[in-house]
Amino acid sequence: MLKQLNKINEKPQLWGHYTAEELWTDEYTSQQMLNYHLAEDLDISSRNKKFIERSANWIVNKFNLNEDIKVADFGCGPGLYTSVFAKTGSKVTGIDFNKVAINYAKEKAADANLKIDYSVANYLEYKTKSKYDLITLIFCDFCALNPEQRRLMLKKFKNALNKDGKILLDVFSLNTYNNKNEVASYEKNSLFGFWSARDYYGFLNTFKYDEEKVVLDKHTIIQENETKVIYNWLKHYSVKELTKELEKAGLEVVEVFSNVAGDDYTEDAMEICVIAKHKR
């Protein structure tokens, strides 16, 4: 038992494990993710309904979405943004790992008579020959990727962007990092039974990597005949570091905001939203 507890509480090597596929493709947790997406007052899988409405409307107006615009939303979930984009007549593509969420998005699009091209795919592996006027990656998904994955993601965006196209993405700021604490806790059926329909004990270890400004939530799920570990990594940024990373990918930051609803950027912002384009 002591050996097992030591292993649970051991701090892993930075970016040493990647378990997104298990999280997003497992039938049970995929459904749980969808439930959180649709919980209108929570900021878990998606932000709350009021913010999403404000954010989506700001994006529509900011980028003048219309029937001549092609949009790709990476990590689209159940279509909370893509459905709004499509109502403008824009040609919209949504990509997400979660098959349950995509099926829900397709049903909603059909009910609303909206033409949206949805794909179930790991967006790190998604391939397209299309060129887009706007590419979005929302809810700080970029932060969950390791350095090589982020490099590949930005390269993919750059290649899929029209000459005058724009990229909109958000990340967690250093203020969010500084407000995080390292913790160790356990609970029976933690997160209200999120991890399994069967009884389990969920151990949560939160680790901080100060030099790289990365936070890891390590979930160890122990059931009667199975133990699994889920690693949720989140990189945090300053405007300067994010700008530099985009520039290395051949992209140029043209505007900075405090969030994807277009609020003016302030130094105490918990998030950073940027609009980027091809570097001239």
N, C-alpha and C positions, 0 to 999 in steps of 0.2 A: 504493500500500500504506500509506504513512504517513497519508494522508487517511482511509483506512478504519480504521486503528488508532486514530486520534484520535476518530473517531466512536464506535467501540466503547467507548472509555474516557471518553467525555463524560458528565458528570453531568446527568441530565435534570431538567426542571422537576418539582417535587413533584406527584404524582398526574397527571402529564401524559399518561400512557398507561395503558390498561386492557386486558389481554390474557387475562383469565380464560376468556372464551368459547373462544378458540383452544386454550387448554391443556386445558379440560375436555371439549371436543367432538371434538377430533382423535382418530381411531380408534386410532392407535398409542399416543399418550400416555395416553388414557383406559384402555387395557389395562394400561399400565405403572402407572398410579395404582392400579388395582384390585389389581395384584400387591403393591404396597406396603401397601395396606389390609390384605391378608391375610397379610403377613409378621409372624408373631406376636411376634417379638422386637425389632421396629423401631418407632421413633416418627417416622414420616414422613407418610404420608397419614392414618394413624390412630395412636393411641398403641398401646403393646404390649398383648398379649392379657391379661396379668395385671392391668394397670391398668384396662382396659376392663371386665373382669369386676367388679372392685371398685367402679368408678365406676357402672356400670349398676345394680348391686345397691343401692348407696347411694341412687341416684335413685329406684328402685322403693320403697324404704322411706321415704325422706324425703318423698315426695309421695303416699305411700299409694296407689300405682297399683292400680286394680281395674277391674271391668267397668263402673263408672259414670264412669270418667275418659276424657277425650279428649285425646290427645297428638299434637303435631306436631313432628317432628324435621327441622329445616332443615339441609341439607347432610348427609343421612343416609348417604351412601356406600353400601356393600354391606349395610347393615342390621345392623351390629354392635350398635347400641343398640336399634333399633326391634324387633328380634327378641326381645330380653329384655323390653322393655316389653309386647309383645303377649302374652307368656306369662302375664301377670297378668290377661288378659281385657280390658285397656284397648283402646279404639278408637284405633288408631295410624295416623298419616299420615307418610310419609317423602317428602321432596323433595330432589332432587339433579340437578345439571347433567350428571353422568356417566352416559350411557345404558348403558354396559357394566356399571357398578357396580349400577345399578338392575335390570338384567336378572338379574344374579347374585342380588341381594336377593330378587327375585320367585321365582326358582327355589328358593332356600333356604326361603322362607316356605311355598311349596307343599309342599316335601318334609316340613316340620315341621307342616303343616296349620295354619298361622297366617294369620289374616286381617289383612293390612296393606295400606293404600291407598298405593301408590307412584306418584309422578309424576316424569317427566323434565322438569325445568324449571330455568331460572335463577331462583333464589328471589327475586331482586330484582324479577322480573316476575310471579311466581306470584300468582294471584288465587284467593280462596276466600270463600265466604259462611259457612263453618263457624266455630264458636267453640270454643276449646280451653281446657282446664283447665291444661294445661302446654305450653309452647313451649320447645324446646331449640335452641341453636346452639352446638355443641361443637367443640373443637380450635382455638379461637381464630380461627374464620372471620371473626368480626366485625372483627378487626384488618386483614384484607385489603381492606376497603372504604374508599373515600374518604369525606370528611365528608358529602357529599350522599347517597351510597349508604347510609351508616349512619343518617342521618336518615330516609330512606325505609324502611329495614329496621325501625327502631323504631316508626315510624308503622304499618307493616303488622302488626307484633306486637301493638301496642296495640289495633288494630281487630279482630284475630282472637282476642283474649283474653276469656274469660268474666269476669264481674264480679269474681269472687274468684279468678281464675286467676293463675298464676305464670309467669315467664320465667326460664330458667336459661341463662346464657351465661358464657364465660370469655374472657379476654384475656391478652396478654403484659404483664408488669409492667415498670416502669422498671429493675428489676434485670437483666432479660433484655436490655434496650436497652444498659445500661452494659457488659455483657459482650460485646457485638458489636463487631467491628473492621471498618474499611473494608479491603477486599482487592481485588486484581485478579489473576486467574489464568486459565490456559487448559489444556485437556487434550483429547486425541483421544478421541472417543466418551465424553465426560464423563458422570458419574453412571451408569456401567456401561451406556451405550447407551440411556439413558432417552429421549432426545429424538428418535431416529430409528433405523429398522432399517438404514439406510445409513450409511456412514462420514461422520463430521463432526468439526469442531473446535468445542468448546464453550468460550466465553469467559464467565467469571463476574466481574462487577463488583458489589461490595457498597458501597452509599453510605449515609451517615447524614445525617439532617436534624435537627440538634440542637434547634432551636426547637420543632418539632412532634413530636419523639420518634418519627420514622418511619425504618424501615430498608427499603432497596430492594435486592433481589437481581435484577440485570439479567443475563439469560442471552442471549448472542448466539450463535446456532447457524449455523455456516457449512458448507454442503455444496457439492458441485461446481457445481450450477446454481441454488442457492437460499440466501438468508440470511434468517433470521427472528430476532426479538427478543421475549423473554418478560419481562414485568415483574411481579415478585412483591413487592408492598408490604405492610408490616406496621407498623401503628400500635401504640405501647406506652403504657401507662396507669399512673397512680397511682389509688388508690381514690377520691380526691377528684375527679379529672377524670372518671373513668367515672361516678361518681354524678351529677355535674353534667350530663353528656351525657344520661343517662337521665331526669333531672328535666326537662330541656328538652323531652323527648318526652312528658311527662305520666306518667312512671313513677317509682316509688319503690323504692330499694334497701332490702330488709328484712334480708338476711343477706349476709355476705362470708366466703369461704373461700379457701384457698390453691390449690385445684384442684377439678375436678368429681367428685372422690371424697369431698369433704366434709371434708378435713383443715383443722384450725383455721388461720385466717389469721395469718401472721407477716410482719414487715417485710422479711424476706429472701426471701420467696416469689418464684419466677420467673414465676408466673401469678397471676391474680386471677379468682376465680369469684364471681358474684353471683346472688342470687335477687331478682327485682323483681316488682312488681305495679302495678296502677293507682294513681296518686297520689291520695290522699284530699284 
